[in-house]
């Protein structure tokens, strides 16, 4: 007998004993077969079969689902405090007088802006280019510029010069 026992020796011994075990089981099965007169199941049964799951009826599944929905609804209701229903503010409306005032004010602003632009344009036209003589012909403001200036003056007089 070897003095050192290694993993290889132990593995070989296990394999040998398992081979002997299968031979013995086969011989025992043959003897039982002859004793009873027919084939017999081996003494060592393979892994026991797992139990089959019981099937649940559709009605019981529906009852379970409904109960779960009720539980979820109750938990959500407890988690969220009821929010007060806020009625939206009524839409604000502009009166006819207010609309007329806004229109008049914007017309005044645009008339003043056009008048200033006309003045600036007439100044640019009057200035001679550097190194050139001034033009002998005077530039008169256009008819539309005059009308705008008159409208601006009239509207500022109506509103008190705002």
ChimeraX commands (.cxc) that place a marker at each C-alpha (Angstrom):
marker #1 position 0.00,0.00,0.00 radius 0.5
marker #1 position 1.38,3.41,-0.93 radius 0.5
marker #1 position 2.40,5.59,1.93 radius 0.5
marker #1 position 1.31,8.86,0.30 radius 0.5
marker #1 position -2.36,9.34,-0.55 radius 0.5
marker #1 position -2.83,11.88,-3.30 radius 0.5
marker #1 position -5.91,13.35,-4.91 radius 0.5
marker #1 position -5.36,11.21,-8.01 radius 0.5
marker #1 position -5.39,8.01,-6.00 radius 0.5
marker #1 position -8.55,9.03,-4.13 radius 0.5
marker #1 position -10.33,9.99,-7.37 radius 0.5
marker #1 position -9.41,6.64,-8.96 radius 0.5
marker #1 position -10.69,4.76,-5.87 radius 0.5
marker #1 position -14.02,6.60,-5.99 radius 0.5
marker #1 position -14.45,5.80,-9.68 radius 0.5
marker #1 position -13.69,2.13,-9.04 radius 0.5
marker #1 position -16.18,1.83,-6.21 radius 0.5
marker #1 position -18.90,3.58,-8.26 radius 0.5
marker #1 position -18.29,1.11,-11.11 radius 0.5
marker #1 position -18.61,-1.79,-8.68 radius 0.5
marker #1 position -21.81,-0.23,-7.27 radius 0.5
marker #1 position -23.45,-0.04,-10.71 radius 0.5
marker #1 position -22.46,-3.65,-11.44 radius 0.5
marker #1 position -23.91,-4.78,-8.11 radius 0.5
marker #1 position -27.15,-2.86,-8.70 radius 0.5
marker #1 position -27.48,-4.47,-12.12 radius 0.5
marker #1 position -26.96,-7.93,-10.64 radius 0.5
marker #1 position -29.50,-7.27,-7.85 radius 0.5
marker #1 position -32.05,-6.13,-10.44 radius 0.5
marker #1 position -31.53,-9.36,-12.43 radius 0.5
marker #1 position -32.05,-11.50,-9.31 radius 0.5
marker #1 position -35.26,-9.66,-8.39 radius 0.5
marker #1 position -36.47,-10.06,-11.93 radius 0.5
marker #1 position -36.04,-13.81,-11.79 radius 0.5
marker #1 position -37.57,-13.98,-8.34 radius 0.5
marker #1 position -40.80,-12.15,-9.29 radius 0.5
marker #1 position -41.00,-13.42,-12.83 radius 0.5
marker #1 position -41.01,-10.02,-14.58 radius 0.5
marker #1 position -38.96,-6.89,-15.00 radius 0.5
marker #1 position -38.54,-4.94,-11.80 radius 0.5
marker #1 position -37.65,-1.33,-11.30 radius 0.5
marker #1 position -34.14,-0.80,-10.01 radius 0.5
marker #1 position -33.80,-0.40,-6.24 radius 0.5
marker #1 position -32.05,2.94,-6.57 radius 0.5
marker #1 position -34.44,5.37,-8.17 radius 0.5
marker #1 position -33.21,8.43,-9.97 radius 0.5
marker #1 position -34.06,11.91,-8.69 radius 0.5
marker #1 position -37.65,12.06,-7.50 radius 0.5
marker #1 position -39.91,13.96,-9.88 radius 0.5
marker #1 position -40.98,17.41,-8.87 radius 0.5
marker #1 position -44.62,17.92,-8.07 radius 0.5
marker #1 position -46.67,19.45,-10.80 radius 0.5
marker #1 position -48.03,22.86,-10.03 radius 0.5
marker #1 position -51.71,23.06,-9.46 radius 0.5
marker #1 position -53.57,25.10,-12.00 radius 0.5
marker #1 position -55.60,28.01,-10.77 radius 0.5
marker #1 position -58.99,28.73,-12.26 radius 0.5
marker #1 position -59.64,31.95,-14.17 radius 0.5
marker #1 position -62.22,33.01,-11.58 radius 0.5
marker #1 position -59.78,32.71,-8.70 radius 0.5
marker #1 position -57.10,34.60,-10.66 radius 0.5
marker #1 position -59.65,37.38,-11.32 radius 0.5
marker #1 position -60.55,37.54,-7.60 radius 0.5
marker #1 position -56.87,37.83,-6.64 radius 0.5
marker #1 position -56.25,40.54,-9.25 radius 0.5
marker #1 position -59.28,42.55,-8.07 radius 0.5
marker #1 position -58.16,42.32,-4.45 radius 0.5
marker #1 position -54.68,43.53,-5.44 radius 0.5
marker #1 position -56.18,46.49,-7.35 radius 0.5
marker #1 position -58.21,47.45,-4.26 radius 0.5
marker #1 position -55.07,47.32,-2.09 radius 0.5
marker #1 position -53.16,49.54,-4.53 radius 0.5
marker #1 position -56.03,52.04,-4.73 radius 0.5
marker #1 position -56.20,52.24,-0.94 radius 0.5
marker #1 position -52.44,52.78,-0.61 radius 0.5
marker #1 position -52.42,55.49,-3.28 radius 0.5
marker #1 position -55.39,57.24,-1.71 radius 0.5
marker #1 position -53.64,57.30,1.68 radius 0.5
marker #1 position -50.36,58.51,0.17 radius 0.5
marker #1 position -51.77,61.50,-1.74 radius 0.5
marker #1 position -53.66,64.22,0.10 radius 0.5
marker #1 position -56.60,65.44,-1.97 radius 0.5
marker #1 position -55.67,68.56,-3.92 radius 0.5
marker #1 position -58.26,71.36,-3.89 radius 0.5
marker #1 position -59.72,71.99,-7.28 radius 0.5
marker #1 position -58.58,75.46,-8.27 radius 0.5
marker #1 position -60.91,77.28,-10.60 radius 0.5
marker #1 position -59.00,79.12,-13.29 radius 0.5
marker #1 position -59.12,82.89,-13.18 radius 0.5
marker #1 position -61.48,84.39,-15.72 radius 0.5
marker #1 position -59.80,85.71,-18.82 radius 0.5
marker #1 position -59.24,89.44,-18.66 radius 0.5
marker #1 position -60.92,91.51,-21.33 radius 0.5
marker #1 position -59.86,94.83,-22.77 radius 0.5
marker #1 position -62.46,97.56,-22.85 radius 0.5
marker #1 position -63.14,99.52,-26.02 radius 0.5
marker #1 position -61.88,102.75,-24.41 radius 0.5
marker #1 position -58.66,101.05,-23.29 radius 0.5
marker #1 position -58.14,99.64,-26.77 radius 0.5
marker #1 position -58.61,103.11,-28.33 radius 0.5
marker #1 position -56.11,104.60,-25.86 radius 0.5
marker #1 position -53.50,101.98,-26.71 radius 0.5
marker #1 position -53.99,102.49,-30.45 radius 0.5
marker #1 position -53.72,106.28,-30.10 radius 0.5
marker #1 position -50.55,106.01,-27.99 radius 0.5
marker #1 position -48.86,103.66,-30.46 radius 0.5
marker #1 position -49.80,105.94,-33.37 radius 0.5
marker #1 position -48.27,108.91,-31.54 radius 0.5
marker #1 position -45.07,106.98,-30.84 radius 0.5
marker #1 position -44.73,105.89,-34.46 radius 0.5
marker #1 position -45.46,109.41,-35.73 radius 0.5
marker #1 position -42.73,110.85,-33.47 radius 0.5
marker #1 position -40.31,108.17,-34.57 radius 0.5
marker #1 position -40.98,108.88,-38.24 radius 0.5
marker #1 position -40.63,112.64,-37.67 radius 0.5
marker #1 position -37.26,112.11,-35.95 radius 0.5
marker #1 position -36.13,109.88,-38.80 radius 0.5
marker #1 position -37.17,112.54,-41.32 radius 0.5
marker #1 position -35.25,115.21,-39.37 radius 0.5
marker #1 position -32.15,113.03,-39.22 radius 0.5
marker #1 position -32.41,112.33,-42.94 radius 0.5
marker #1 position -32.76,116.02,-43.77 radius 0.5
marker #1 position -29.68,116.83,-41.62 radius 0.5
marker #1 position -27.66,114.19,-43.44 radius 0.5
marker #1 position -28.80,115.54,-46.80 radius 0.5
marker #1 position -27.88,119.15,-45.83 radius 0.5
marker #1 position -24.35,118.30,-44.66 radius 0.5
marker #1 position -21.85,118.42,-47.47 radius 0.5
marker #1 position -19.45,115.56,-47.85 radius 0.5
marker #1 position -15.97,116.31,-46.53 radius 0.5
marker #1 position -13.92,118.14,-49.13 radius 0.5
marker #1 position -16.95,119.09,-51.27 radius 0.5
marker #1 position -18.95,122.29,-51.46 radius 0.5
marker #1 position -22.46,122.46,-50.03 radius 0.5
marker #1 position -25.30,122.01,-52.48 radius 0.5
marker #1 position -27.01,125.20,-53.51 radius 0.5
marker #1 position -30.36,123.52,-53.74 radius 0.5
marker #1 position -32.20,123.23,-50.41 radius 0.5
marker #1 position -33.82,119.94,-49.54 radius 0.5
marker #1 position -37.43,120.30,-48.47 radius 0.5
marker #1 position -39.03,117.63,-46.31 radius 0.5
marker #1 position -41.38,115.34,-48.17 radius 0.5
marker #1 position -45.16,115.72,-47.99 radius 0.5
marker #1 position -45.53,112.53,-45.92 radius 0.5
marker #1 position -42.93,113.73,-43.42 radius 0.5
marker #1 position -44.83,117.00,-43.04 radius 0.5
marker #1 position -48.11,115.16,-42.52 radius 0.5
marker #1 position -46.52,112.94,-39.89 radius 0.5
marker #1 position -45.04,115.88,-38.04 radius 0.5
marker #1 position -48.42,117.61,-38.05 radius 0.5
marker #1 position -50.15,114.46,-36.78 radius 0.5
marker #1 position -47.58,114.08,-34.02 radius 0.5
marker #1 position -47.97,117.70,-32.97 radius 0.5
marker #1 position -51.76,117.39,-33.00 radius 0.5
marker #1 position -51.83,114.16,-30.98 radius 0.5
marker #1 position -49.35,115.52,-28.43 radius 0.5
marker #1 position -51.52,118.59,-28.03 radius 0.5
marker #1 position -54.59,116.38,-27.46 radius 0.5
marker #1 position -52.93,114.30,-24.74 radius 0.5
marker #1 position -51.28,117.17,-23.01 radius 0.5
marker #1 position -47.74,116.62,-24.35 radius 0.5
marker #1 position -47.10,113.14,-22.95 radius 0.5
marker link #1:1,2 radius 0.2
marker link #1:2,3 radius 0.2
marker link #1:3,4 radius 0.2
marker link #1:4,5 radius 0.2
marker link #1:5,6 radius 0.2
marker link #1:6,7 radius 0.2
marker link #1:7,8 radius 0.2
marker link #1:8,9 radius 0.2
marker link #1:9,10 radius 0.2
marker link #1:10,11 radius 0.2
marker link #1:11,12 radius 0.2
marker link #1:12,13 radius 0.2
marker link #1:13,14 radius 0.2
marker link #1:14,15 radius 0.2
marker link #1:15,16 radius 0.2
marker link #1:16,17 radius 0.2
marker link #1:17,18 radius 0.2
marker link #1:18,19 radius 0.2
marker link #1:19,20 radius 0.2
marker link #1:20,21 radius 0.2
marker link #1:21,22 radius 0.2
marker link #1:22,23 radius 0.2
marker link #1:23,24 radius 0.2
marker link #1:24,25 radius 0.2
marker link #1:25,26 radius 0.2
marker link #1:26,27 radius 0.2
marker link #1:27,28 radius 0.2
marker link #1:28,29 radius 0.2
marker link #1:29,30 radius 0.2
marker link #1:30,31 radius 0.2
marker link #1:31,32 radius 0.2
marker link #1:32,33 radius 0.2
marker link #1:33,34 radius 0.2
marker link #1:34,35 radius 0.2
marker link #1:35,36 radius 0.2
marker link #1:36,37 radius 0.2
marker link #1:37,38 radius 0.2
marker link #1:38,39 radius 0.2
marker link #1:39,40 radius 0.2
marker link #1:40,41 radius 0.2
marker link #1:41,42 radius 0.2
marker link #1:42,43 radius 0.2
marker link #1:43,44 radius 0.2
marker link #1:44,45 radius 0.2
marker link #1:45,46 radius 0.2
marker link #1:46,47 radius 0.2
marker link #1:47,48 radius 0.2
marker link #1:48,49 radius 0.2
marker link #1:49,50 radius 0.2
marker link #1:50,51 radius 0.2
marker link #1:51,52 radius 0.2
marker link #1:52,53 radius 0.2
marker link #1:53,54 radius 0.2
marker link #1:54,55 radius 0.2
marker link #1:55,56 radius 0.2
marker link #1:56,57 radius 0.2
marker link #1:57,58 radius 0.2
marker link #1:58,59 radius 0.2
marker link #1:59,60 radius 0.2
marker link #1:60,61 radius 0.2
marker link #1:61,62 radius 0.2
marker link #1:62,63 radius 0.2
marker link #1:63,64 radius 0.2
marker link #1:64,65 radius 0.2
marker link #1:65,66 radius 0.2
marker link #1:66,67 radius 0.2
marker link #1:67,68 radius 0.2
marker link #1:68,69 radius 0.2
marker link #1:69,70 radius 0.2
marker link #1:70,71 radius 0.2
marker link #1:71,72 radius 0.2
marker link #1:72,73 radius 0.2
marker link #1:73,74 radius 0.2
marker link #1:74,75 radius 0.2
marker link #1:75,76 radius 0.2
marker link #1:76,77 radius 0.2
marker link #1:77,78 radius 0.2
marker link #1:78,79 radius 0.2
marker link #1:79,80 radius 0.2
marker link #1:80,81 radius 0.2
marker link #1:81,82 radius 0.2
marker link #1:82,83 radius 0.2
marker link #1:83,84 radius 0.2
marker link #1:84,85 radius 0.2
marker link #1:85,86 radius 0.2
marker link #1:86,87 radius 0.2
marker link #1:87,88 radius 0.2
marker link #1:88,89 radius 0.2
marker link #1:89,90 radius 0.2
marker link #1:90,91 radius 0.2
marker link #1:91,92 radius 0.2
marker link #1:92,93 radius 0.2
marker link #1:93,94 radius 0.2
marker link #1:94,95 radius 0.2
marker link #1:95,96 radius 0.2
marker link #1:96,97 radius 0.2
marker link #1:97,98 radius 0.2
marker link #1:98,99 radius 0.2
marker link #1:99,100 radius 0.2
marker link #1:100,101 radius 0.2
marker link #1:101,102 radius 0.2
marker link #1:102,103 radius 0.2
marker link #1:103,104 radius 0.2
marker link #1:104,105 radius 0.2
marker link #1:105,106 radius 0.2
marker link #1:106,107 radius 0.2
marker link #1:107,108 radius 0.2
marker link #1:108,109 radius 0.2
marker link #1:109,110 radius 0.2
marker link #1:110,111 radius 0.2
marker link #1:111,112 radius 0.2
marker link #1:112,113 radius 0.2
marker link #1:113,114 radius 0.2
marker link #1:114,115 radius 0.2
marker link #1:115,116 radius 0.2
marker link #1:116,117 radius 0.2
marker link #1:117,118 radius 0.2
marker link #1:118,119 radius 0.2
marker link #1:119,120 radius 0.2
marker link #1:120,121 radius 0.2
marker link #1:121,122 radius 0.2
marker link #1:122,123 radius 0.2
marker link #1:123,124 radius 0.2
marker link #1:124,125 radius 0.2
marker link #1:125,126 radius 0.2
marker link #1:126,127 radius 0.2
marker link #1:127,128 radius 0.2
marker link #1:128,129 radius 0.2
marker link #1:129,130 radius 0.2
marker link #1:130,131 radius 0.2
marker link #1:131,132 radius 0.2
marker link #1:132,133 radius 0.2
marker link #1:133,134 radius 0.2
marker link #1:134,135 radius 0.2
marker link #1:135,136 radius 0.2
marker link #1:136,137 radius 0.2
marker link #1:137,138 radius 0.2
marker link #1:138,139 radius 0.2
marker link #1:139,140 radius 0.2
marker link #1:140,141 radius 0.2
marker link #1:141,142 radius 0.2
marker link #1:142,143 radius 0.2
marker link #1:143,144 radius 0.2
marker link #1:144,145 radius 0.2
marker link #1:145,146 radius 0.2
marker link #1:146,147 radius 0.2
marker link #1:147,148 radius 0.2
marker link #1:148,149 radius 0.2
marker link #1:149,150 radius 0.2
marker link #1:150,151 radius 0.2
marker link #1:151,152 radius 0.2
marker link #1:152,153 radius 0.2
marker link #1:153,154 radius 0.2
marker link #1:154,155 radius 0.2
marker link #1:155,156 radius 0.2
marker link #1:156,157 radius 0.2
marker link #1:157,158 radius 0.2
marker link #1:158,159 radius 0.2
marker link #1:159,160 radius 0.2
marker link #1:160,161 radius 0.2
marker link #1:161,162 radius 0.2
view
